Amino acid sequence: MTTPRCAVLSSFDPSVVAAQRWRLDLAYDGSGFYGFAYQPQFTTVVGVLREVLKNTLQLAEEPLITGAGRTDTGVHAFGQVIHVDLPVSLFGNDRGPEGERLAKALNLQLRGRIHVRNAQKVSNDFHARYSAQWREYRYLVLEGVRPALELTETFSWTVDGPLDLDAMNRVCADIIGTHDFRAFCRRPTNFEADEPLLRRVLSASWDRREDDWTLSPDAAPVARFLIRGQSFCHNMVRCLTSTMVAIGQGRIPENAVKERLLSFDRDHLPSPAPASGLCLIGVGYEDLPETPQVL
């Protein structure tokens, strides 16, 4: 297939060539990637994007990419945001909206592995990570023992039900606000054992939704967990999800989350929920539109 040409750029050094910052809103199925962050020895979201940007725009080198958050292996996104600096002369004298043409050219080469939902120019002080006011994640849980279908396991987690969503929502009230989430995070390697992991949760809730995608064989309702925060530590949403599910099943007491937020102790809590049920669905910025969400 011939690579669509937006411009011919034999070399591009942002320190020498005038650069324009672009914001790209992305969606991807995380099961096909070894996480979001660039790792040259693995297929990652950033690695694929860097290669496609270089080839599609005929850049001399792969551009650097910064994301709003790093999704783990198997975690999906409908509302990931990145920024990338590209030459001002990107499209030459071509006609038409540049953002639409950039998204179309990239999507043609990405072939569904990643979908660029929107591309727009932003000011050069915009930062996909540090300018973000909040991130929102969604976790889908199927209640009941069901046949292990590939589609089921790709986008949700099947557990024994029914779940007591009233109890799980009472627990959600305990995590809203700023807390030390050491008991619900995987500690970074450079952190001391007594160093706090403070994070601010803005909202959290469970509800039941119709299985519009027919994730389960009988299209049973799906338990949906929505959580919005300024930022999240590693495995935080998955650890909270598995603990709340255990509470909803009556396997551990309802006050377990509140107690662990005070004790910082993770011993004997459930393992993190599988990555497959988790999806980054939105990122919010001041004075800029949030990513379009799929709930």
C-alpha positions in Angstrom: 0.0 0.0 0.0 1.3 3.4 -0.9 1.9 5.6 2.2 -0.3 8.8 2.0 1.9 11.8 1.9 1.0 14.8 4.1 4.5 16.3 3.5 8.0 15.3 2.7 10.4 16.0 5.6 13.9 14.8 5.2 14.7 15.8 8.8 12.9 17.2 11.8 14.6 18.4 14.9 12.1 20.3 17.2 15.0 22.4 18.5 15.8 23.7 15.0 12.6 23.3 12.9 9.5 25.3 13.9 7.2 22.9 15.7 3.5 22.8 16.3 2.0 20.8 19.2 -0.8 18.5 18.3 -3.3 16.8 20.6 -4.6 13.4 19.5 -7.5 11.6 21.2 -7.1 7.9 20.9 -9.1 4.6 21.3 -7.5 1.2 21.4 -8.1 -2.4 22.4 -5.4 -3.0 25.0 -5.3 -6.8 24.5 -3.1 -6.3 21.5 -0.4 -4.2 23.3 2.2 -4.7 26.0 0.8 -1.5 27.7 0.9 2.1 26.6 4.4 3.3 27.3 7.2 3.0 24.8 9.3 -0.2 25.2 11.5 -0.9 22.1 11.5 -4.6 22.7 7.6 -4.9 22.9 4.6 -3.8 20.8 3.1 -0.9 22.7 0.6 1.9 21.9 3.3 4.6 21.8 5.7 2.4 19.9 3.2 1.8 17.1 2.1 5.4 17.0 5.7 6.7 16.8 6.4 4.3 13.8 3.2 5.2 12.0 3.8 9.0 12.5 7.3 8.7 11.2 6.3 6.7 8.1 3.0 8.5 7.3 4.5 12.0 7.6 7.9 10.9 6.2 9.9 12.2 9.2 13.5 11.5 9.6 13.0 10.1 13.2 10.2 8.9 15.3 8.7 11.8 17.3 8.4 11.8 21.1 4.9 11.2 22.4 3.5 12.1 25.8 0.2 10.5 27.1 -2.3 11.6 29.7 -1.9 8.3 31.5 -0.1 4.9 31.1 -2.4 2.0 30.7 -1.1 -1.4 31.6 -1.0 -4.5 29.4 -4.6 -5.5 28.4 -6.2 -2.2 29.6 -8.3 -0.4 26.9 -8.9 3.2 26.1 -11.7 5.1 24.5 -10.4 8.5 25.7 -6.6 8.5 25.8 -4.9 11.8 25.0 -1.4 12.3 23.7 0.6 15.3 22.6 3.2 15.3 19.9 5.3 18.1 18.3 5.3 18.0 14.5 6.7 20.4 11.9 4.7 23.6 11.2 5.0 22.8 7.5 3.3 19.5 8.0 0.7 19.8 5.2 2.3 22.2 2.9 -0.3 23.9 0.6 -2.9 21.2 0.8 -6.4 22.2 1.3 -8.9 21.1 3.9 -9.0 20.9 7.7 -5.5 19.8 8.8 -6.8 17.9 11.9 -9.2 15.8 9.8 -6.6 15.0 7.2 -4.0 14.0 9.9 -6.4 11.7 11.6 -7.5 10.1 8.3 -3.9 9.6 7.2 -2.9 8.0 10.5 -6.0 5.8 10.8 -5.4 4.5 7.2 -2.0 3.2 8.3 -3.0 2.1 11.8 -5.6 -0.2 10.3 -7.8 -0.5 13.4 -5.0 -1.3 15.9 -5.4 2.2 17.3 -8.1 4.8 16.2 -7.4 8.5 16.2 -10.7 9.9 17.2 -9.7 13.5 16.9 -6.6 15.6 16.0 -6.2 19.3 16.8 -3.5 21.9 17.1 -3.0 23.2 20.6 -0.7 25.7 22.2 2.9 24.6 22.8 2.4 24.9 26.6 -0.3 22.2 26.5 0.9 19.0 28.2 -1.2 15.8 27.8 -0.2 14.6 31.3 0.5 17.7 33.4 -2.3 19.8 32.0 -5.0 17.2 32.7 -7.4 18.1 35.5 -8.9 14.6 35.8 -8.9 11.1 34.3 -11.9 8.8 34.3 -11.8 5.0 34.2 -14.6 2.4 33.7 -14.6 -1.2 34.8 -17.2 -3.8 33.6 -18.1 -6.8 35.7 -20.4 -9.6 34.5 -22.3 -11.3 37.4 -22.7 -15.0 37.3 -20.9 -18.1 36.0 -20.9 -18.0 32.2 -19.1 -19.7 29.4 -15.7 -18.3 28.8 -16.2 -16.4 25.5 -13.2 -14.6 24.1 -15.3 -11.3 23.7 -16.4 -11.7 27.4 -12.8 -12.0 28.6 -11.5 -9.2 26.5 -13.7 -6.4 27.8 -15.1 -7.5 31.2 -14.5 -9.7 34.2 -17.0 -12.5 35.0 -17.6 -13.1 38.8 -20.0 -15.0 40.9 -23.1 -12.9 41.6 -25.3 -11.3 42.3 -23.4 -8.4 43.7 -24.7 -6.1 46.5 -24.2 -2.8 44.6 -25.7 -0.8 47.5 -22.9 -1.9 49.8 -20.3 -1.3 47.0 -21.6 2.3 46.6 -21.4 2.9 50.3 -17.7 1.9 50.0 -17.3 4.4 47.1 -18.2 7.2 49.5 -15.1 6.2 51.6 -12.6 6.7 48.8 -13.8 10.1 47.6 -11.4 12.9 48.6 -7.7 12.8 49.1 -6.4 9.6 50.7 -3.2 7.6 51.0 -3.9 4.6 48.7 -0.8 2.6 49.6 -2.9 -0.5 50.4 -4.4 -0.4 46.9 -1.4 0.4 44.7 1.7 -1.3 43.5 4.5 0.7 45.0 7.0 2.3 42.6 10.4 0.8 42.9 11.9 4.2 44.0 9.4 4.7 46.9 10.2 3.9 50.5 7.8 1.6 52.4 6.5 4.4 54.6 6.2 7.0 51.8 2.6 7.9 51.2 0.8 7.5 47.9 -1.7 10.4 48.1 -4.3 10.6 45.4 -7.6 12.6 45.1 -10.7 10.8 43.9 -13.4 13.2 42.6 -16.2 10.7 42.1 -16.9 6.9 42.2 -20.0 4.9 41.7 -21.4 1.5 40.7 -24.5 0.9 38.6 -26.0 -1.8 36.3 -26.2 -1.3 32.6 -27.9 -3.3 29.9 -25.4 -5.5 28.0 -25.7 -3.5 24.7 -22.6 -5.2 23.3 -23.9 -8.7 24.2 -20.7 -9.4 26.1 -22.4 -12.4 27.8 -24.3 -15.2 26.1 -27.6 -14.1 27.6 -27.0 -10.4 27.5 -27.3 -10.1 31.2 -26.9 -6.6 32.9 -23.3 -5.5 33.5 -22.1 -4.0 36.7 -20.2 -0.8 35.8 -17.7 1.0 38.0 -16.9 4.6 37.2 -14.1 6.4 39.0 -12.8 9.9 38.3 -9.6 11.3 39.9 -6.9 13.8 39.4 -4.5 10.9 39.0 -4.1 7.3 39.9 -1.2 5.1 41.1 -0.3 1.8 39.5 -3.0 -0.9 39.8 -5.2 1.4 42.0 -8.4 1.1 40.1 -8.0 -2.7 39.6 -7.2 -3.2 43.3 -10.2 -1.1 44.4 -12.4 -3.0 42.0 -11.5 -6.5 43.2 -11.9 -5.4 46.8 -15.3 -3.9 46.2 -16.4 -7.0 44.3 -15.4 -9.1 47.3 -17.5 -6.8 49.5 -20.4 -7.1 47.1 -20.1 -10.9 47.3 -20.1 -10.8 51.1 -16.6 -12.3 51.3 -15.0 -9.4 53.2 -16.6 -6.8 55.5 -17.9 -3.5 54.2 -15.5 -1.5 56.3 -12.4 -3.2 54.8 -11.6 -0.3 52.5 -11.9 2.4 55.1 -9.7 0.4 57.5 -7.0 -0.3 54.9 -6.9 3.4 53.9 -5.9 4.1 57.5 -3.6 1.1 58.1 -2.0 1.1 54.6 -1.9 -2.7 54.9 -2.7 -4.8 51.8 -2.2 -8.2 53.3 -5.0 -10.7 52.5 -6.8 -8.4 50.2 -7.9 -9.8 46.8 -5.5 -9.7 43.9 -6.1 -6.8 41.4 -9.0 -7.3 39.1 -8.0 -8.5 35.6 -6.8 -5.8 33.2 -9.4 -6.8 30.6 -12.3 -5.1 32.3 -10.6 -1.7 32.7 -10.9 1.2 30.2 -9.7 4.8 30.2 -12.8 6.6 29.0 -12.0 10.3 29.5 -9.5 13.0 30.3 -10.5 16.6 31.2 -8.6 19.8 30.6 -9.2 23.4 31.5 -10.5 25.5 28.5 -10.3 22.4 26.2 -13.0 19.9 25.3 -12.8 16.6 27.3 -12.4 13.4 25.3 -15.7 12.1 23.9 -16.8 9.3 26.2 -18.2 5.8 25.6 -19.8 4.7 28.8 
